[in-house]
Every structure is written in C-alpha cells, then in structure tokens.
Amino acid sequence: MKKILISGATGLIGKKLSRKLFERGYQVEILVRSKPENKSDFTSYVWDYENGFIEDGALDGTYTFIHLAGASISKRWTEAYKKEIYNSRINSAQFIFEEMQKQNIHPEAVISSSAVGIYGQITSTQIFSENDPPAADFLGNVCTAWEEKAHQFEKLGSRVVCIRTSTVLSEKGGALDALKKPIELNFGAVLGSGDQYFPWIHLDDLVSIYIKAVEDVSMEGAYNAVAPDFVNNRELTRKIAAQLDKKIWLPNIPKFVIKAILGEMSVLALEGSRISSRKIENSGLQFGYDTLDKALADLIT
Ligand SMILES: NC(=O)c1ccc[n+]([C@@H]2O[C@H](COP(=O)([O-])OP(=O)(O)OC[C@H]3O[C@@H](n4cnc5c(N)ncnc54)[C@H](OP(=O)(O)O)[C@@H]3O)[C@@H](O)[C@H]2O)c1
C-alpha cells in the first residue's frame, strides 16, 4: 500500500481528504501537534517543527506528502499572529524538507496547499490565472514563500503540486457556517459595495483535486482550486438567504464599519478577485459543483 503522509490532517480539508484516500486504498498516516484523545482511525505521529521534533518512523516510506498544516487566517491579524500564520506553513515545510533530506526519504510527490490569496484581493474584471505574478501584500508574500518551500522538495526528486485554494464551502464548519449565521438570525447583509468577487469551491471538488494530484503524475506546479462560477458578495449573500428561505432587509454594511471590526484582514471581506479554473479543468478535472446554486443546494438542506 502506498503511504500518504498528511500534515494538518485533522482540519476541515484534511479530515475529508484522509478518509477519501483511505477508502481508495492508500495507507494514510498523519502528523499532529498532539496525540488525539480518542483513538484515531489513522496512525499519527507527533511533530513540533518549532523545536525540531518529529516522532520516529513518521516519514518512513512516504509515497506522497500532503502539506495542509497552517494556523487559521480567520483570526485577527496582529503582528504576532501574522508570524504564526507564516511560520506554521513555511517553517513547518522547511522542517519536513530537512528531515526528509537527513533521513534520505524521497517521496514521489509533495502536494502543498496554497491559496488564491497569492493574486491579492482585487475587485476588477481581470481574471487571474496561474501565470499571473503574486501580489506584494501579506497573503501574497505568505503564499509565495509557501510555494517556494514546496518546490524545495524537487531537490529530493519529488513532483511538486501547489493547490491554490479558494474559500472552501462545506456542510459543517468553515466559511459557510460563518456566512449563514447572521442570515439565519435575520441580520444578514451585503458587505461594503457587494461587488467584490468571492472565489469558492465545494469541499468535495477540492478533495477530488487533491486525489487527482496524488494519482495524475502529469500534474506539476500551481493549480487554482476554484469553481468556474464567478459570484460576488451581493450574489453570494442573496443566494444563501434564498436557500435558507430568508430575506436580506438590512442595507449594505459600510466598509468603514467592517474595517473597524476586522482591521487589516477586512480586505478578505471587502475585496475579492476573479480566479480562473481553466487549468485544472483542462487537466481533466470535472467539477461536481460548478455553480454556486448546485453547491448551496447540496450544502444547505
Ligand atoms: N478552508 C479554506 O477555505 C481554505 C482556503 C484556502 C486555503 N486553505 C488552506 O488549506 C490548508 C488546510 O485548511 P483547513 O481549512 O483544513 O484548515 P483548518 O481546518 O484550520 O486545519 C488546519 C490544520 O493545521 C494544523 N495547525 C493549526 N494551527 C497550526 C500551527 N500553528 N502550526 C502547525 N499546524 C497547525 C491543525 O492540525 P493539528 O492540530 O492536528 O496539528 C489543523 O487541523 C490550510 O493551510 C489553509 O490555509 C484553506
């Protein structure tokens, strides 16, 4: 059985991906910061990249390493927390690379999460594709360094794939819960102008992209993981409300209010780019949820 080692496997994406890979016959093993209290379905190894620790055997026989670990970007971006967002993705990848080098481990592939935040949050008609340069802002810098660390694994002979992920919509947890809550309480409102794009993907489609990246050896480099349907914040808010059988009666929340509440990270709510899904579609991926209507009908029942 081929061993897939996953960091950040206990999170929103990792949980579903681990299960799907296991069902497809892979030997899934996971890196965790602390041992799960309840018995886990998968062999887990404790790692602590900050203190250079990884349990013996964790890396042995790794066929594919999937790097999902990272502190959430949804907490207020203080300077200290920005460091944690950065280090948990970049220093952790560097640590695994050095350990693999030391232990003479050569995975066939390393698949790293990245994010569409690499292009910046730019509300315009431009459609960003994988050839566009990174933005020179905080998330652009994080994603650039994250992908550079992933590409380091090429020195071990690994095929490297970076999955530039958009906001993941899922049944439980993640962004959709946060988006639904005020609407369910009849306090939903469009944010700012409402024109900002909201690049999104259904969790099942994202998991399919990761599985394809494991199995399709022709995949290499960066791929946007985003549904083909462009929606802005106004359409998103109205469609969620319609699916919940609710009305949006409040006026748009002004930008300055959101900026005062969220600080620097308000850019995630107030601006957003159009992102192309063409490359991943051309690679043969068929979206199960290519429109927001289909995704919401599946996720909000
Ligand atoms: N969900 C989205 O909408 C979205 C969009 C774009 C990109 N992504 C990226 O995809 C990856 C996985 O996303 P997700 O939504 O599954 O995230 P998640 O639910 O927040 O899970 C991330 C996992 O990373 C580990 N982690 C958390 N803080 C850490 C830290 N300080 N140092 C090291 N590991 C830490 C945790 O695993 P343990 O506690 O087991 O160690 C956690 O389960 C992340 O890198 C994220 O940035 C997600």
The ligand as an SDF file (V2000), in Angstrom:
LIG
                    3D

 48 52  0  0  0  0  0  0  0  0999 V2000
  -10.6120   26.1440    4.2880 N   0  0  0  0  0  0  0  0  0  0  0  0
  -10.4140   27.1050    3.3790 C   0  0  0  0  0  0  0  0  0  0  0  0
  -11.3640   27.8360    2.9810 O   0  0  0  0  0  0  0  0  0  0  0  0
   -9.0350   27.3140    2.8020 C   0  0  0  0  0  0  0  0  0  0  0  0
   -8.8710   28.2360    1.7500 C   0  0  0  0  0  0  0  0  0  0  0  0
   -7.5970   28.4530    1.2340 C   0  0  0  0  0  0  0  0  0  0  0  0
   -6.5130   27.7530    1.7400 C   0  0  0  0  0  0  0  0  0  0  0  0
   -6.7020   26.8640    2.7490 N   0  0  0  0  0  0  0  0  0  0  0  0
   -5.5160   26.1960    3.3000 C   0  0  0  0  0  0  0  0  0  0  0  0
   -5.6530   24.7950    3.3500 O   0  0  0  0  0  0  0  0  0  0  0  0
   -4.9930   24.2740    4.4950 C   0  0  0  0  0  0  0  0  0  0  0  0
   -5.9860   23.4260    5.2760 C   0  0  0  0  0  0  0  0  0  0  0  0
   -7.1380   24.2100    5.5000 O   0  0  0  0  0  0  0  0  0  0  0  0
   -8.2850   23.7930    6.5230 P   0  0  0  0  0  0  0  0  0  0  0  0
   -9.4570   24.6450    6.2260 O   0  0  0  0  0  0  0  0  0  0  0  0
   -8.4330   22.3190    6.5570 O   0  0  0  0  0  0  0  0  0  0  0  0
   -7.6370   24.3240    7.8670 O   0  0  0  0  0  0  0  0  0  0  0  0
   -8.0260   24.0030    9.3860 P   0  0  0  0  0  0  0  0  0  0  0  0
   -9.3460   23.3590    9.4790 O   0  0  0  0  0  0  0  0  0  0  0  0
   -7.7990   25.2760   10.1360 O   0  0  0  0  0  0  0  0  0  0  0  0
   -6.9190   22.9350    9.7990 O   0  0  0  0  0  0  0  0  0  0  0  0
   -5.5520   23.2150    9.6910 C   0  0  0  0  0  0  0  0  0  0  0  0
   -4.7670   22.1750   10.4650 C   0  0  0  0  0  0  0  0  0  0  0  0
   -3.4430   22.6910   10.5920 O   0  0  0  0  0  0  0  0  0  0  0  0
   -2.9150   22.3740   11.8630 C   0  0  0  0  0  0  0  0  0  0  0  0
   -2.4930   23.6160   12.5190 N   0  0  0  0  0  0  0  0  0  0  0  0
   -3.2640   24.6100   13.0460 C   0  0  0  0  0  0  0  0  0  0  0  0
   -2.5050   25.5660   13.5840 N   0  0  0  0  0  0  0  0  0  0  0  0
   -1.2230   25.1730   13.4130 C   0  0  0  0  0  0  0  0  0  0  0  0
    0.0360   25.7210   13.7670 C   0  0  0  0  0  0  0  0  0  0  0  0
    0.1260   26.8780   14.4310 N   0  0  0  0  0  0  0  0  0  0  0  0
    1.1550   25.0270   13.4500 N   0  0  0  0  0  0  0  0  0  0  0  0
    1.0780   23.8380   12.7770 C   0  0  0  0  0  0  0  0  0  0  0  0
   -0.0840   23.2590   12.4260 N   0  0  0  0  0  0  0  0  0  0  0  0
   -1.2020   23.9270   12.7320 C   0  0  0  0  0  0  0  0  0  0  0  0
   -4.0120   21.7060   12.6900 C   0  0  0  0  0  0  0  0  0  0  0  0
   -3.7120   20.3090   12.7840 O   0  0  0  0  0  0  0  0  0  0  0  0
   -3.2390   19.6270   14.1820 P   0  0  0  0  0  0  0  0  0  0  0  0
   -3.9530   20.3460   15.2760 O   0  0  0  0  0  0  0  0  0  0  0  0
   -3.6480   18.2060   14.0120 O   0  0  0  0  0  0  0  0  0  0  0  0
   -1.7780   19.7880   14.2400 O   0  0  0  0  0  0  0  0  0  0  0  0
   -5.2760   21.9230   11.8610 C   0  0  0  0  0  0  0  0  0  0  0  0
   -6.1300   20.8150   11.8940 O   0  0  0  0  0  0  0  0  0  0  0  0
   -4.5130   25.4730    5.3270 C   0  0  0  0  0  0  0  0  0  0  0  0
   -3.1460   25.6550    5.1060 O   0  0  0  0  0  0  0  0  0  0  0  0
   -5.3040   26.6290    4.7520 C   0  0  0  0  0  0  0  0  0  0  0  0
   -4.6180   27.8690    4.7720 O   0  0  0  0  0  0  0  0  0  0  0  0
   -7.9260   26.6260    3.2940 C   0  0  0  0  0  0  0  0  0  0  0  0
  1  2  1  0
  2  3  2  0
  2  4  1  0
  4  5  1  0
  4 48  2  0
  5  6  2  0
  6  7  1  0
  7  8  2  0
  8  9  1  0
  8 48  1  0
  9 10  1  0
  9 46  1  0
 10 11  1  0
 11 12  1  0
 11 44  1  0
 12 13  1  0
 13 14  1  0
 14 15  2  0
 14 16  1  0
 14 17  1  0
 17 18  1  0
 18 19  2  0
 18 20  1  0
 18 21  1  0
 21 22  1  0
 22 23  1  0
 23 24  1  0
 23 42  1  0
 24 25  1  0
 25 26  1  0
 25 36  1  0
 26 27  1  0
 26 35  1  0
 27 28  2  0
 28 29  1  0
 29 30  1  0
 29 35  2  0
 30 31  1  0
 30 32  2  0
 32 33  1  0
 33 34  2  0
 34 35  1  0
 36 37  1  0
 36 42  1  0
 37 38  1  0
 38 39  2  0
 38 40  1  0
 38 41  1  0
 42 43  1  0
 44 45  1  0
 44 46  1  0
 46 47  1  0
M  CHG  2   8   1  16  -1
M  END
$$$$
